[in-house]
Each structure stands twice: as C-alpha cells, then as structure tokens.
C-alpha cells in the first residue's frame, strides 16, 4: 500500500472532476495544478497550489513549458525506498508527488475538426504524456490516472484502503497509461504520414479502440473483438440480437458494395461474405425481388443491404424470408413495426456511414499484409471496346455494373447480369471455367430472363473455353481485364461469334 499525500492534476477533459476533488479532500491530499485546471479547481471551491508556485518557475512560451521541471519529475520518478534518491530529494528540497491525474490535449479531435496545420500542431501534448510516462514507470510508488472513467475506481480504491492504493491497482493503471501514451503517439505518427502521403512507412503503427468484445469468432472456440478508429462505426443497430463476428464480416462485405452503387439505389444480398444477388433497378420493390431471384436459396439466412430507406411495403416483402441482418439508410416507422416483430432480426441504420477505407490488412502469425483498397470508380474511362461489334447504351451500363460487382466476389469471379440485376454469380473457384459453370447453373436454375445477358470476369480469360461457355449460355457481351498472351485469340473468338468484348484497363482480384 502507498499513501496518497499529494496529487498533480492537469486536464483537458474536466468531466467528473468534482467527485474526484471531494474524495481527495476527504483523504487530505494536497493538490497541485496549472492553467485551466487550476482555475476550475479553485472555482469549484477546493484548495490547490499552482504549478508555477510549486516549482518557483513561471509558465513560459505561451504555456508550452509549465510542468517540464525537475521538481515535478523528480517528485514523480524518485524511488521511495532508494536511499540515494531520498538524499537527493532532501538536499534539493523536492517533495514527492504520489498521484498523477492527467489527460491529453485532444489531438485526435483536432485533426478531425481543424484544417489549419499550425493549430493541429498546438494540440500535440508534451507535458501531459511526459508526466504520465514518468508516473507509469514508477508505478511501484506512484498512482497514475489517465481518464475520467477511472475516477470512481480511484475513489473506491482510496475508500477501501483508507487513502492508499494497492500495488495491483497501480500496476493496472500503469498498463492503461502506457497504452494511452502509445495510442496518442500513434495518432500523431499517422497524421504526419497522411499529410506526407506515406502509406507504407518503415515502421507502421496501428491505433484502434475497442468497440466491443464479441461472443466468439468465426467458430465458437475462437475469441474475437471489434476495433475501430472510434468507439462508433456510424452503424446504428436499432433492433435484434448482438452482432457476431460473422455478422460483422458480412455487413462489411455488403457495405463495400452498397456504397459504390448509385445514390439511393441498390439492393445487395450477402452470404458468407459473397454477394448472392445485387440489383440497381429504380423501383425499390423490384430491386429487392430481382436481387433475391438471383439465388433465393443462398439468400436464406444471409444479410440484405439497401442503399435507400426501407418502406412499409418493402418490409412486408422482407418479412417473408429469413435474414440475419437488414441494413438500410433508415427505416420508416411502419417498416420498423413489421420488422421488429422478428425478435432476433438485427436492423442496422447505415444512413450516416460512408466508405473511407484506404488500407486493407491481412494478418498471418506475426506478419501483416497491407495494400491500398480497391476503391476505383468503374466507368467508361476504365474500358476499351476491342470487338468489331460495338455495345449499345444498355449493354455498357450492364457491363459496368457487372464489373463493379465482380470485384467484390471472391476470385475467380464471374458475374452474369441482365436488366441491371445479377442473374448468376460464380465465386471462389480455383478454376475460372468452374466459376463460369456455377454462374450459368445459378442463372438456369433461378432466372428465366428474356432480357439480354452480359458477363464480367475479374481477370482475363487465359483460354477461349471460358468465354465460349458463357456465349453458349446466351451471353451477348463480356467485360474482362486485358493482359493475357492470348488476348488476340479471345478477341478473334468474340468477333467470330458476333459477341461484344470489352477490355478493362485494370484487374480486380479479391482473394
């Protein structure tokens, strides 16, 4: 046990300060503070010694230097049971500081709210992290508190131990404190990398906050948690059971597609992180029914994402099927009443969510693969018509739509589209030919379309057998990346069969 006799308090966030001060007063703790914190403590009616009077040194450089003083850091860092330290402290007339309560300048908030680089730099805290690191290092003798959320735990600790703290408590607070300083510095590091446009620095520091500990991972024997840059993903769950690891995986897959579709259009149905039906028809009911028709069996137990608000009429259709999650840009009140009748159905409002993902991660053992996100906008600028037969406007629209969806399907990927809706999807096969066959089988089984069919492949056809199979199934136009040594053979085959062939300038594997 270590008795708390003196505390240094320096806060940017002054939440819950009064009950903390009351507890310190009750335990006769001498308080030292500076700046705005000193003024607030005095205003609240508590005794406090200003840092400048404690150190006999004025604050200088517009407040940049106030706690960076030997008297402060010696008071924190000295080992109480070390005779040499005790002697030096006595010779210099320095006093122990037993408790450090500090939170940092809001740098993360500054980079989100400010555009002026100079003002952002002024929000880099120096003295705060320095004191916290010193106290955390000397946790054997000193208690460190870094968040107002810890105040009541400290108050309870002082009450139980009659004004002292236990080693176990101090060690816990030290661990949290070092996490805080590491996180804080990582935010600063990443800010400088971003303004310098450096995506892959020599040392990569990842900073995330725990959003929630999940029940388990992909399987019940695996542990799992969700982390993010903030404690909110801007996804508002308004009904249903707690989300699982697999739910989140499917939700992220759905949103990656939904948010690339035209504004206020688009239905995406996901199963095991793969799309099993997508439509961008203007009519919202037809959009959902067309997406569902692509593969209604696979849709069972999947998740649906709408790039628009769900109405009462649409909710009535959704209720007919079993889904784990429904995502939308809001729900009408009548729609909520219908959907909430399904107790376990999770409803997610994603109206405030937007895609800002720049880097993707894939981890293995102690290594992390990183790459920039495949967020390229698919447009006419990205393609080249290489066949003699030229596509009409409808074919171009369907080809671009098919190719956009194709990049979100696990490779090897084949997507068949008719009338702005998928009618067959082949995914995740080692053989591109097998993916073609799966897509065709899905189309033949579930879709009796009378409209023209187009196909997209996420990479080039190395041989003509794949494109031949698609043409034999009724496909009239194909889009694929170029780059094969047999591109000319594929073009010749398309010309011989009167098929529209469009080459993309980019490949879109999704492993």
C-alpha positions in Angstrom: 0.0 0.0 0.0 1.1 3.5 -0.8 -0.4 6.5 0.9 -1.6 9.3 -1.3 -0.5 12.7 0.2 0.0 14.8 -2.9 -1.6 14.9 -6.4 -0.8 16.7 -9.6 -3.8 17.3 -11.8 -3.7 18.6 -15.4 -6.7 18.0 -17.5 -8.1 18.9 -21.0 -11.3 16.9 -20.3 -12.6 18.1 -17.0 -15.6 15.7 -16.8 -16.4 14.3 -13.3 -13.9 16.5 -11.6 -16.0 17.5 -8.5 -16.5 14.0 -7.0 -12.8 13.3 -7.5 -11.8 16.5 -5.7 -14.2 15.7 -2.9 -12.6 12.3 -2.4 -9.1 13.8 -2.4 -10.2 16.5 0.1 -11.6 13.8 2.4 -8.3 12.0 2.3 -6.3 15.2 2.9 -4.5 15.1 -0.4 -2.5 18.2 -1.3 -3.4 19.2 -4.9 -1.0 20.8 -7.4 -2.4 22.1 -10.8 -1.9 24.6 -13.6 -3.7 26.6 -16.2 -7.4 26.0 -16.9 -7.5 23.0 -14.5 -6.2 25.2 -11.6 -8.9 27.8 -12.3 -11.7 25.2 -12.4 -10.5 23.6 -9.1 -10.5 27.0 -7.4 -13.9 27.8 -8.9 -15.3 24.6 -7.5 -14.2 25.7 -4.1 -11.2 23.4 -3.4 -7.7 24.3 -2.3 -5.0 24.0 -4.9 -1.4 25.1 -5.3 -0.5 26.4 -8.8 2.4 24.6 -10.5 4.4 27.8 -11.0 4.4 28.4 -7.3 5.2 24.8 -6.5 8.3 24.9 -8.9 9.1 28.6 -8.3 9.2 28.9 -12.1 6.8 30.8 -14.3 5.0 29.2 -17.2 6.8 30.2 -20.4 6.4 30.0 -24.2 2.6 30.6 -24.1 2.1 27.6 -21.8 4.2 25.2 -23.8 6.5 24.8 -20.8 4.9 24.6 -17.3 5.2 21.0 -15.9 8.5 20.2 -17.6 10.5 20.9 -14.5 13.0 18.9 -12.4 10.9 19.4 -9.2 7.8 17.9 -10.9 9.6 14.9 -12.5 11.8 14.2 -9.5 8.7 14.2 -7.3 7.2 11.6 -9.6 10.2 9.5 -10.5 12.1 9.1 -7.3 12.2 5.6 -5.7 10.9 6.0 -2.2 12.9 3.1 -0.9 16.2 4.2 -2.5 18.5 6.0 -0.1 20.4 7.9 -2.8 17.1 9.2 -4.3 15.8 10.2 -0.8 19.0 12.0 0.0 19.0 13.9 -3.4 15.3 14.9 -2.9 16.1 16.2 0.6 19.2 18.2 -0.5 17.2 19.9 -3.2 14.1 20.4 -1.1 11.9 18.4 -3.6 8.6 16.8 -2.5 7.1 13.5 -3.5 4.1 13.5 -5.9 2.1 10.4 -5.2 -0.7 10.7 -7.7 -0.7 12.0 -11.3 -4.1 12.7 -12.9 -3.6 13.7 -16.5 -5.5 13.5 -19.8 -4.0 14.9 -23.0 -4.7 17.7 -25.4 -7.4 16.4 -27.8 -5.1 15.9 -30.8 -7.4 13.3 -32.4 -10.4 15.6 -32.2 -8.2 18.4 -33.6 -7.3 16.5 -36.8 -11.0 15.7 -37.3 -12.2 19.2 -36.8 -9.4 21.6 -37.8 -7.8 22.1 -41.2 -5.1 24.5 -40.1 -1.9 22.5 -39.7 -0.5 25.1 -37.2 -3.5 24.8 -34.9 -3.4 21.0 -35.1 0.3 21.0 -34.1 -0.5 23.1 -31.0 -2.8 20.2 -29.9 0.2 17.9 -29.5 0.6 17.4 -25.8 4.1 17.3 -24.5 4.0 17.8 -20.7 1.0 15.5 -20.2 2.4 12.3 -21.8 5.8 13.0 -20.2 4.3 13.1 -16.7 2.1 10.1 -17.4 5.0 8.0 -18.7 7.1 9.0 -15.6 4.3 8.0 -13.2 3.6 4.8 -15.1 7.2 3.8 -15.0 7.3 4.4 -11.2 4.1 2.6 -10.5 5.7 0.9 -7.5 5.3 4.2 -5.7 3.1 6.4 -7.8 -0.5 6.1 -9.0 -1.4 7.4 -12.5 -4.9 8.1 -13.8 -5.5 9.0 -17.4 -9.3 9.1 -17.9 -12.3 10.5 -16.1 -13.8 7.0 -16.5 -11.2 5.8 -13.9 -12.1 8.4 -11.2 -14.7 6.3 -9.5 -12.4 3.3 -9.4 -9.8 5.5 -7.8 -12.3 6.9 -5.3 -13.3 3.3 -4.3 -9.7 2.3 -4.0 -9.0 5.2 -1.6 -12.1 4.4 0.4 -11.3 0.7 0.8 -7.6 1.3 1.6 -8.1 4.4 3.8 -6.3 6.9 1.5 -3.8 4.4 0.0 -3.6 2.5 -3.3 -2.6 -1.2 -3.7 0.3 -2.3 -6.0 -2.2 -4.3 -8.1 -4.3 -1.1 -8.7 -1.2 0.9 -9.5 0.1 -1.7 -11.9 -3.2 -1.9 -13.7 -3.3 1.9 -14.1 0.3 1.9 -15.3 -0.6 -0.6 -18.1 -3.5 1.6 -19.2 -1.4 4.7 -19.0 1.3 3.3 -21.4 -1.5 2.2 -23.7 -2.8 5.8 -23.7 0.6 7.3 -24.5 1.3 4.7 -27.2 -2.1 5.3 -28.8 -1.7 9.1 -28.6 1.7 9.0 -30.3 0.4 6.6 -32.9 -2.3 9.1 -33.9 0.3 11.8 -34.3 2.6 9.5 -36.3 -0.2 8.5 -38.6 -1.2 12.1 -39.1 2.3 13.0 -40.3 2.3 10.0 -42.6 -1.0 11.1 -44.1 0.0 14.7 -44.7 3.2 13.4 -46.2 1.2 10.9 -48.3 3.2 7.9 -47.0 1.0 4.8 -46.9 3.8 2.3 -46.1 6.3 3.8 -43.7 9.4 1.9 -42.4 7.5 1.4 -39.1 3.7 1.0 -39.2 1.8 1.8 -36.1 -1.9 0.8 -36.0 -4.2 2.6 -33.5 -7.7 1.3 -32.8 -10.2 1.5 -30.0 -12.2 -1.5 -28.7 -15.8 -1.2 -29.9 -16.9 -4.4 -28.4 -15.8 -7.8 -27.3 -17.7 -10.3 -29.4 -19.1 -13.6 -28.1 -16.8 -15.6 -30.3 -15.1 -15.6 -33.7 -16.0 -17.4 -36.9 -16.4 -20.5 -34.7 -17.4 -20.9 -31.0 -13.9 -22.0 -29.9 -12.3 -18.7 -31.3 -12.1 -15.5 -29.4 -13.0 -12.2 -31.1 -13.3 -8.5 -30.7 -14.1 -5.5 -32.9 -11.8 -2.5 -33.0 -12.1 0.8 -34.9 -10.6 4.3 -35.1 -13.5 5.5 -32.9 -15.9 3.8 -30.5 -18.6 4.0 -33.1 -18.7 2.7 -36.7 -21.5 5.1 -37.6 -23.7 2.0 -37.8 -26.7 2.2 -35.6 -28.2 -1.1 -34.5 -31.8 -0.4 -33.7 -33.1 -3.9 -33.1 -32.1 -7.5 -32.6 -29.5 -9.7 -31.0 -25.9 -8.7 -30.5 -23.9 -8.8 -33.7 -21.4 -11.7 -34.1 -18.0 -11.8 -35.9 -19.6 -13.4 -38.9 -22.4 -10.8 -38.9 -19.8 -8.0 -39.0 -17.8 -9.8 -41.7 -21.0 -10.0 -43.9 -22.0 -6.4 -43.0 -18.6 -5.0 -44.1 -18.9 -7.0 -47.4 -22.4 -5.7 -48.0 -21.5 -2.1 -47.3 -18.4 -2.2 -49.6 -20.8 -3.0 -52.4 -23.8 -0.8 -51.4 -21.8 2.3 -51.0 -20.3 2.0 -54.6 -23.8 1.9 -56.1 -25.7 4.9 -57.4 -27.2 7.2 -54.8 -30.5 6.0 -53.3 -30.3 2.8 -55.5 -29.2 -0.7 -54.9 -30.0 -4.0 -53.1 -27.2 -6.3 -52.0 -27.8 -9.7 -50.6 -24.7 -11.3 -48.9 -24.0 -14.9 -47.8 -20.6 -15.8 -46.3 -19.1 -12.5 -47.4 -20.0 -13.1 -51.0 -22.8 -11.4 -52.9 -25.5 -13.8 -54.0 -27.8 -11.1 -55.5 -27.4 -7.4 -56.5 -29.8 -5.1 -58.3 -29.8 -1.3 -59.0 -33.4 -1.1 -60.5 -35.1 2.2 -59.8 -38.2 0.6 -58.3 -37.2 -0.4 -54.8 -39.5 -3.5 -54.6 -38.4 -4.7 -58.0 -34.8 -4.1 -57.0 -35.1 -6.3 -53.9 -37.1 -9.0 -55.8 -34.5 -9.1 -58.6 -31.6 -9.4 -56.2 -33.4 -12.2 -54.4 -34.2 -14.0 -57.6 -30.5 -14.3 -58.5 -30.1 -17.0 -55.8 -33.0 -17.3 -53.4 -31.6 -20.5 -51.7 -28.3 -18.9 -50.8 -30.1 -15.7 -49.6 -31.7 -17.7 -46.8 -30.0 -16.8 -43.6 -28.0 -14.1 -45.2 -28.0 -10.3 -44.9 -29.6 -7.7 -47.0 -28.2 -4.2 -47.5 -30.3 -1.4 -49.1 -28.7 1.9 -50.3 -32.0 3.6 -49.5 -34.7 3.8 -46.8 -36.9 0.7 -46.2 -40.6 1.4 -46.5 -43.6 -0.5 -45.1 -44.3 -2.2 -48.4 -40.7 -3.4 -48.7 -40.7 -4.5 -45.1 -43.7 -6.7 -45.8 -41.7 -8.4 -48.6 -38.6 -8.8 -46.4 -40.7 -10.5 -43.6 -41.4 -13.4 -45.9 -37.8 -14.6 -45.8 -35.3 -15.4 -43.0 -32.4 -13.0 -42.8 -29.8 -12.5 -40.1 -29.4 -8.7 -40.7 -31.0 -6.0 -42.7 -29.1 -2.8 -43.4 -30.6 0.4 -44.8 -30.4 4.1 -44.9 -33.1 4.3 -42.4 -36.5 2.6 -41.8 -40.0 4.1 -42.0 -41.9 3.8 -38.7 -44.4 1.3 -40.2 -41.5 -0.7 -41.6 -39.9 -0.9 -38.2 -43.1 -2.1 -36.6 -43.2 -5.0 -39.2 -39.6 -6.0 -38.9 -39.3 -5.7 -35.2 -41.9 -8.5 -34.9 -39.0 -10.8 -35.7 -37.3 -10.8 -32.3 -33.8 -11.9 -33.4 -33.6 -10.0 -36.7 -30.8 -7.3 -36.5 -31.7 -4.0 -38.0 -28.9 -1.6 -38.9 -29.2 2.1 -39.9 -26.3 2.9 -42.1 -27.5 6.3 -43.2 -24.5 8.1 -41.6 -22.0 5.6 -42.9 -19.6 6.3 -45.8 -16.7 4.4 -47.2 -13.4 6.0 -46.2 -11.3 2.8 -46.2 -7.8 3.4 -47.7 -5.8 0.4 -46.5 -6.7 -3.3 -46.2 -5.0 -5.7 -43.8 -4.5 -9.4 -43.8 -2.6 -11.0 -40.9 -0.7 -14.2 -40.5 1.4 -15.2 -37.5 3.4 -12.1 -36.6 3.1 -10.5 -40.1 0.6 -8.2 -41.7 0.0 -7.9 -45.4 -1.2 -4.4 -46.3 -2.5 -2.9 -49.6 -4.4 0.1 -50.7 -8.2 -0.6 -51.1 -9.6 -1.5 -54.5 -11.9 1.5 -54.4 -11.5 2.6 -58.0 -14.6 4.1 -59.6 -15.7 1.8 -62.5 -16.6 4.0 -65.5 -16.3 4.2 -69.3 -12.9 5.7 -68.8 -11.7 2.4 -67.5 -12.6 0.3 -70.5 -11.7 -0.3 -74.1 -14.0 -1.8 -76.7 -12.0 -4.4 -78.6 -14.6 -6.3 -80.6 -15.9 -5.4 -84.1 -19.4 -5.4 -82.7 -20.0 -2.3 -80.5 -22.1 -2.3 -77.4 -25.3 -0.3 -77.1 -26.0 2.0 -74.2 -27.9 -0.7 -72.2 -25.1 -3.2 -72.7 -22.4 -0.7 -71.5 -24.5 0.1 -68.4 -25.0 -3.6 -67.6 -21.3 -4.4 -68.3 -20.0 -1.6 -66.0 -22.5 -2.7 -63.3 -21.4 -6.4 -63.6 -17.7 -5.5 -63.5 -18.2 -3.4 -60.4 -20.0 -6.3 -58.6 -17.4 -8.7 -59.9 -14.5 -7.1 -57.9 -16.3 -7.8 -54.6 -16.8 -11.5 -55.4 -14.1 -14.0 -54.3 -11.8 -14.9 -57.1 -12.1 -16.5 -59.5 -15.2 -14.5 -60.1 -17.8 -14.5 -62.8 -20.9 -12.3 -62.7 -23.9 -12.5 -65.1 -26.2 -9.5 -65.4 -29.5 -8.8 -67.1 -31.5 -5.6 -66.7 -29.3 -4.0 -64.0 -29.5 -7.1 -61.8 -27.3 -10.1 -61.3 -28.8 -13.3 -62.6 -25.8 -15.7 -61.9 -22.7 -15.4 -59.7 -19.8 -17.9 -59.7 -17.3 -17.3 -56.9 -14.2 -18.6 -55.1 -13.2 -21.3 -57.6 -9.6 -22.3 -58.4 -10.7 -22.7 -62.0 -12.3 -19.7 -63.9 -14.1 -22.3 -66.0 -15.7 -23.7 -63.0 -16.8 -20.2 -61.9 -18.4 -19.8 -65.3 -20.3 -23.0 -64.9 -21.5 -22.2 -61.4 -22.8 -18.8 -62.6 -24.6 -20.4 -65.6 -26.1 -23.1 -63.4 -27.5 -20.4 -61.0 -28.9 -18.5 -63.9 -30.5 -21.6 -65.4 -31.9 -22.7 -62.1 -33.4 -19.5 -60.8 -33.8 -17.0 -63.6 -35.9 -17.2 -66.8 -34.8 -13.8 -68.1 -35.9 -12.7 -71.6 -33.5 -9.7 -71.5 -30.0 -9.6 -72.8 -27.3 -11.2 -70.6 -23.8 -9.8 -70.1 -20.9 -11.2 -68.2 -18.0 -9.9 -66.2 -14.8 -11.6 -65.2 -12.4 -10.3 -62.5 -9.4 -11.3 -64.6 -8.6 -12.2 -68.2 -9.7 -15.5 -69.7 -6.4 -17.4 -70.4 -8.1 -19.6 -72.9 -11.2 -19.3 -75.0 -13.1 -22.2 -73.3 -14.4 -19.8 -70.5 -15.8 -17.2 -72.8 -17.1 -19.9 -75.2 -19.1 -21.4 -72.3 -20.6 -18.0 -71.5 -21.6 -17.3 -75.1 -23.2 -20.8 -75.4 -25.3 -20.0 -72.3 -26.7 -16.9 -74.0 -24.2 -14.1 -73.0 -24.1 -11.4 -75.7 -21.4 -9.1 -74.2 -18.4 -9.8 -72.0 -16.1 -7.5 -70.0 -12.7 -8.7 -68.7 -9.3 -7.2 -68.0 -6.7 -7.4 -70.7 -3.2 -8.8 -70.2 -3.2 -12.4 -71.4 -0.7 -13.5 -74.1 -3.9 -14.9 -75.7 -5.9 -11.7 -75.7 -5.9 -11.7 -79.6 -7.3 -15.2 -79.6 -10.2 -14.1 -77.3 -10.9 -11.1 -79.5 -10.9 -13.3 -82.6 -13.3 -15.7 -81.0 -15.6 -12.8 -79.9 -15.6 -11.4 -83.5 -16.3 -14.9 -85.0 -19.3 -15.3 -82.7 -20.6 -11.7 -83.0 -20.0 -11.1 -79.3 -19.3 -7.7 -77.8 -16.0 -7.8 -76.0 -14.8 -5.0 -73.7 -11.4 -4.9 -72.0 -10.9 -3.3 -68.6 -7.6 -1.4 -68.1 -7.5 -2.8 -64.5 -7.7 -6.3 -62.9 -9.8 -6.8 -59.8 -8.8 -10.0 -57.9 -10.4 -10.4 -54.5 -8.7 -13.2 -52.6 
